[in-house]
Amino acid sequence: CIVVCPTGAIAEKDQTQEVWDALGDPQKHVIVQTAPSIRATLGEAFGNPVGTNVEGKMVAALRRLGFEKVFDTDLAADMTIVEEAHEFVERVTGGGVLPMITSCSPGWVNYCEHYFPDQLAHLSTCKSPQQMFGATVKTWYAKKMGWDPKDIYVVGIMPCTAKKSEVKRPDEDAAGVPDVDVSLTTRELARMINRAGIQFNDLPDEQFDSPLGESTGAAVIFGATGGVMEAALRTAAEWVGGKPLGDVKFQEVRGTDGIKEATYQVGDLEVKVAVASGLANAKVIMEKIRSGEAPWHFVEIMACPGGCVNGGGQPVQPASVRNFVDLKALRAKALYDADENMPMRKSHENPSLLKIYEEYFGEFGSHTAHEVLHTSYVPKDRF
């Protein structure tokens, strides 16, 4: 409703002042993370054409706002994939509940808890990348830096209004404090940049801080519908097939169609997948699963049509643009183009991620990983 309302009658609850207050607190280590899709949409708030990748200028702007560290949620997206792919392989080989359904979209998770509470066992137990990032910062990174998790303030820049409620969900506090302190939309970040008087388009391109700024092409496509599925398949196909993947593209799950289906031969296993975006399409998928008709092994669901690039927190385009320009496709193209140009395109090859596992989590899907990176769901009354 927010991004299509012609009169602007509804808006997210602005939390920028909370972030300004944290930035002004000398006791706080204020760390920011940016979701995969933000680099493909933030530029629109400053007059750039739809589909412009402004990653470098975004990083520069965040530094000038005063964040102590500017990190990339994409690393946590890679982390989500190795945990999710491990969980999928375990379910397939160990007789677990199938199809497994992705859990990255909090709007979708909330919908499932309310309308399909009897189907929650299908949801992956993986936290979303936003939450995995915060949990990693307040455990592994806090230990590495010698910081008290209570003194770390993690800000997520997200395409999504539902992320604001996700930070307050139970079982999202791996270090005994909330994994993420506040989640801002793309629009709220744009307002902060304007309030600070930063001339966004004049900024130089800068790079994310290390080590939580290193990611792969698999992570950046998370922002488009089908991207999580494709990223997971790049890893699961290698693990199940037992050999390096030649072509990393899974073209059948790309595109902005509301429901997409495909079948892939992975080693000796024929894997049937489905991708849905928009809750009307999610309902179609879930009713098939509930009735036992579903043939799939793995399902990706995003609450917003087209995925995160079309999220409720993205820049609002007037009807004169929205009605004649395919925002979803152009924004998604920016992410797929970025993937094409990345030196690494499979999540399990990310060296920073592998180092974090070596130092802290151990194996993929380990007990520590489950304690920090996984969550639980609660059936809810609809009314």
Beta strands, then each sheet from edge to edge (+ up, - down):
strand 1: 29-34
strand 2: 69-72
strand 3: 100-101
strand 4: 152-158
strand 5: 182-185
strand 6: 259-266
strand 7: 269-277
strand 8: 298-302
sheet 1: 2+ 1+ 4+ 5+
sheet 2: 3+ 8+ 7+ 6-
end
